[in-house]
């Protein structure tokens, strides 16, 4: 429902009125800021295990492990004021080797780097001054075996923390409460071998896990280890699929990373072993206004990088950061917008029950839109969000109400009769749904009531970046559990 001022309501009722339309484009996709990543470092370090965290002073703390050919040595790095001119090539050897898993986390000035060795030792390096100085390696305990394929760590706001590590087919957890390490625990799931774990604390321990299910199918799951938020403390939620691939096929998933700079954002590696094989990071984000436990994620998108160990993600107040052993990237967190209103020479909105299309014509006589998607016009890119807010010129000035958002699908420069123009074509959320194609096969309710029809619709909408909201509904939509396969 739109809210209108009294003067707008009055203008709306008049026989004649002067229209006013505010048109603005922003670097958002379905309401979420599009991160425009800039690579700040392109090094020569080997692709292998790594971790990233940013403590309270916004320094950049990285950890990396060398390959088995170099004894799996653990290195750490601190860059005090990371930016385009920073040197990300300097590393400090910790004296630790035979490392099979690594994780990093921070809270305020406290920074921790965790690792597991081939002798099953679980150890930590701790700094109390943002990584400037470090204590000696602390022995926390031992993993059940040496078959470790993933480790994650996260702090609570009160200083407690938890580490998670995937040992064969079991995800283990060990918490530090009030400065004391607690007895280790393990999840209650039955799966095949695991290949990665990531964690963010946000009322609960919110996790991503990669690996195989009990039938050998490859999965990327979301999972919650409860701390009294959405899940009871000490309990595990159900495993919920984000990506799926059959056993015996060419795809598998591994090396997940997770952060919450605004909404939840994740990276994971998709490994393809068929013709033109690759290891490529993919990224996704949760739908705004939803909880982690809802498992509503946009369709994963490939990142332009070849890596078998993925990209760690973290953030400070102004930037999101990505890291691999040989690379560092950053992207601004703030939404950027461009007001097109004064340049609009024509506008057409076509709306039907299940489709909405937009055409905006802009003046370009002085070439002001000659280079869309670049420099100051960076937000004028394919996929960016364009808002059309209709209104009138009233006694109070140029007034408008919140209108409809579209996604830019096409751009066109025109020249006719000595007049230069720039045209934007867009579609609304229905267009996003029509364009969505499932990269992975999903099946619900084959042998049990997994998801109701409403939950399935919410999942599909989320893959297109949309949040499902129902104004009214029948009881059937929440009680009907059809056997559905996509695609």
N, C-alpha and C positions, 0 to 999 in steps of 0.2 A: 504494500500500500504506500502510495506517495503522500508526503506531507506538503501542503501548499499554504503559503502565507495568505492573509486576507486580501492583499492587493493582487496576488496571482489568481486567487479564486474570482475576484471581481473582473479581472481582465479576461478570464476564461469565459465569462458569461456575456461579455459584450458582443455586439453584432460584428464589430471590426476591432482589430488589435494589431499591434506591430510585434511580430514574432522575434524571439531571441533564442539562440541555441548555443550552449557552451560545449565545445568539442575539445577533448583533451586525450592525449595518448600517453601511456606509461609503460615502463619496462616490467610489466606484470603479465603473467600467463595464468588465466583463471584465478585472478586475485592474489597470486603469489609472486613475489619479486623474482624476476629472472636474473640469476647470477651470471654476470658477464666476466668470465675468468680471464685473468691476465697472468701469463707465466713469467715469474720473476727469476727463476733459476733453472738452468738446463745443464745438469752435470753429467758425470761419467760413472757414478757409483752403480754397482750391480743391483739389479732388481731382486729384492728379497724382503724379508720381514722388516716391519717398521711401525712407528707409532708417532703421535703428534698430540701436543696439548699447549694451551696458552694460559699461563697463570695470571694473577691479578694485575701485574704491571704491564700486561700486553706484550711481554717478550714471547719469543717463539721457541718452544722446547721440542726437539726431535730426537728420536732414538732409532737406530738402525742396526741390523744384524748382517754380517757378511755371509756369503754362501758357504756351504760345506767345504768347498775347495780352499777356503781361507779360514777354516776352523770355527765358523759361526761366531765371530767375535762381536761383542756388543759395544757400540759407540753412542755417545750422546752429543747434543749440540744445543747451544743457547745463543739466540740472536736477540740482542736487547731491544732494538727498535726496528723491527722488520719492515722493509720497504724495497722499492725498485733498486736502490743503490746498495743494499745489504750484501754481505758475503755469506752465502749459504754453503760454502765448500769446506769450512773448517770443522773438524770433528775431534772429539776427545775420546780416546780408548779407555774404557772402564776397567780393563784388566779381566773382564769376564769373557768366557768363550764356551763353545758347545751349547749355544742357546737355541732352543727349538720353538719358543714363543715369546712375544714381547707385547707390553701394553703400557700406556702412560695416562695419567690423570692429574688434575690439579684443582685446588680450591684456595682462592686468595693467594697468599704467598707460598703455600705448601704445594710441592710438586713431588710426585712419585713415579718412578719407572719400575715396572715389574717384569720378571722374566722367569722362564722355566728352562732347566738345563737337561742334558742327556742323562744325568745321574738322578733325575726326578726332583732336584731341589727347586723350590719356589722361593725366589729372592726379590728384595726391593732395595732400590736406592731412593733416599728421601732428602729433599732440600726444604729448608724453612725460609729461604730468602729468594724465591722466584727462580731457582736454578742457578744462582751464582756460586753457591757452595753446596757440597754434597757430603752426607755421612757415609759410613762404610756399608757394605752390602749386608743387609739383614736377611737371615734365614727365617722364612715364614712357615715352611712345612715341606711336604713332599707330594707330588702327584702320584696317582695309583700306578701309572705306567709311563713310558717315554713316548707313547704314540699321541702326542699333543698336536692338535691342528686348529688352534685359535685361542686367543686370550683377550679379555676386555677388563676394564676397570672404570669405576666412577665413584665420585664423592657425593655424599649428602650435604646439604647446606649446613648441618650441625657439625661437620667434620668427620662423621663416620664414613666408611667406604666399603666397597665390596669388589672382589675380583672374581671373574668367571673364566673357566678354562675348559675346553672341549678335549676330553680324553677318550679316544675311540668313539663309542656311541653314547657317551654320557657327558652332560654338561654339569660341571661342579661349581660350587660357590663357596667362598670363604669371606666372611665379613670381619671388619675391624670396628668394634663398638667401644667408644670411650677410650681409644688408644690401645685396646686389647684385642688380639686376634681370637676369633671364636672357632669352635670346632667346624670342620668342613662339612658341607652338605652336598646333595646331588638332586637333580630333577627326577620327576616320576614318569618320564616319557620312554616309549619304546621306539627307537629309530635305528637306522644304520649308522655308519661312521659319519662323524661331523667334520666340517672343514673350515669353520670360521665362526666368530662371535663378536658382537659389538654391543655397547651398553651406554645409555644415558639415564641419569636419575632425574625423575620428575614426579615426585609423589610415590612412585614405585620404581623398581629397577626395570626399565624398558629395554628389551633386548631384540637384536636380530641374530639369527642363527642360520648357517648354511650347512648342507650335508645331504645325506640320503635318508629316506624313510625306511620302514621295516621291509618294504618290498624292493628296495634298491633304487627307487625313483629319486631324482635330484630335486632339492627344494631350497628355497629361501623362505624362512618363516619369521614372523614376529611372535614375541613371547613376553610375558610379564612375570617377574618374580616379585611377589607382593610385599609392600611395606605399609599397608593400610590405606593406600589411595584407592585405586579401582579394584585391587586384589588384596585379600586378607594377608597380613604379614606372615612371611614364611611359607606361603603357598604359591603354586605355579598356575598360571592361566593355561588355556589350551594353546597348542601350536596352530598358527593361522598362516596360510600360504600367501606369499606375495609373488613368487615366481615358481614355476614347475617345469620339469622335463622328465621324460620317461627313462627308465633304466635301459641300457643297451643302445641308447641313442647317441647323438653327437654333442649334446650340451650338458654342462654341469655348472654349478654355482659355488663360489668360495670367497673368502677374504672380505667379509662385510665390515663396514664402518658406519657410525651413526652420530648425529649431532642435532641440536635444536637451537639454531640461531634465531629463528622466527617460528616456523613450523618445523616438524621433524624432517630431516633430510638424510638420505643414506646413499652410500656407494657400495657396490659389490662387483665382483669379477664374474663375467660370463665367459666360460671356456668352451670353445667350439673345436672339435677334433676332426671334422669332415674336410671336404675339399676347401682350400683357402682357409685353413685353420687359423684361429686367433685366440688371444687372451685379451679381453677388453673390459675396462671399467664401465659400468652402467650406473646411472643415478636416478633417484626418484624423490618425491616429497609427499608427505601426508596432506590430506585435504584440510584447508583452514576450517576451524570450528569443530573439528572432530578430535576424539581422544585417541591416544596411541593404541589402546586395547580394541578400538573399532576396526583397526587394520584396513583403513581406507587410504590407498596409495595411488598416485598417478602412474600411468603406464611407464615403466623404466625406459630411459633414453640413453644411448651410447655416448660416452665421452671420447674425444679424439685423442686416444693414447693407447699404446700397446703395453700391457703390464699384467703379469700373472699374480701380482701381490697387491694390486689395487691402490686406492687413494684414501688416505686418512683425512678426515674433515674435522675442523674445530673453528672457533670464532672468538673475536673480542667485541668491543662495543661498536666498531665501525666496519669491520671486514669479516668475511668468511675466508678460511684458509684451507688449502689442500696441500698434501705432501706425499711424495714417494721418496725413495732413497735418492733419486737423481733429479727431483723436481720440486718446486714450490710455486703455488698459484694463489692468487687472492681475488676477491670480488667484493664490491661494496654492498653493504646490507640495505642501505636506504633505497626506497623507491625513487626513481627519477621520472619526471613528467614534462610534457611540452604542451603548452596551450596553443591550439590551432585556431581558436575562435575568430580572431580578426581577419584571418586569411581565407575563411570559408566563403566560396562563391556559389556553392550548390550542395544540397544534401538530400539523400533519398533513403528512407527506411521502408523495407518491404517485410511485413510480418504476417505469418500464417500461424495455424495452430501448432505446427512442429517445425518451423523454420523462420529464421530472421536474418535478413541480409541488409548490408549498409553500403552506400556509395557516398563518399565525401570528395568534393572537388575543391581544390585549393589554388589560390593565385600563385604563379611562379614566374611572373614577368621579369623579376630581377634575379632569377636563379637561386632563390633562397632555399629551395628544396632539391637542389641539383644532386646532392650526395646523401640520400636517406640511409640510415643505418650506420653512419660514420660521424665521428666527432660530436659536435653539439646536437646532431640529428640522430645520435645513436639509438634513441628510443623508437625512432621511426623504422622499425624492423619487422619482418614477417614474424607473426606470432604475438607481437605486442598487443596490449589491451587498449582499445579506444572506447572512450565513454562519450555518449551523446545525451546531454541533459537539456530537455526542451523547456522553454519558458516564454515570457513576454517582456516587452519594455513597459514598465508601469511607472506610477508616480514615485515609487521608491527606487527606481533605476532599472538596471538590467537584472531581472530575476529569473531563476530557473529552479526546477526540482530534479531530484535524482532520477536519471533515466536508465537506459540499457547499455550494457557493455558488450563489445564485439571483439573478435580477434582478427587482426589484420591478416588477410590471405593473399593479397596482391597489391602491387604498386605500379603506377603507370605515369610516365611523363607524356604530355600531349602538347601539340602545337598546331593551331589552326586559325586562319584569318588574322595572323599577326598577334595571336594571343597564346601565351604559354601557361600551362596548368599542370597540376599534379593531382592524381586521383588515387584514393585509397579504397580498397574493397575489403569488406569484413563480413563475418558471420557470427551469430550468437552461439550460445551453448548447444543448441540443437546441431549446429554444424560440427562442433567438437565431437559430439556423440556419433554423428554420421561418419566422421573421418577416423574415429578410433578403430584400430585393428589389434586384436589380442596377439601378442607375441608368444604367449604360452597357453597351453590347454588347461582349462579348469573344469572340474566336474563336481557337482554338489548333489548330495542326497541320494547317492547310489545305494548305499546300504543302511544309512541312518539319517536322521533329520539334522543335517549340518547347518543349513541356512534357510530362513524363510524367504518367500518371494520378495518381500521388502528389503531384506538384507542383501539378496542377490542384485536387486536393482541399485542399491546404494553402492555396492562393489563396482558395478559396471559404470555408473556415473563417475565414481572416483577415478577410474582408469582414464577417463576423459578430462580429469581435473575438476570435476563438479561435485558439489555437495547436494545430495537428495534431500529435499524438504517437502513434506506432504501437508497440505492445508487441511485435507480431510481424507479419511481412508476407511475401508471396510475391514472387518475382522479377518476376512479371508487372506488379505495380503500379509498378515503376520502369522497365520496358522497354516498356510499352504506351503508345502515343502516339495516342489517338483524335482524330478531327476533331470538335471540340465547339464549339458556339456558345451563349453565354449573353447575355441570356435567350432 
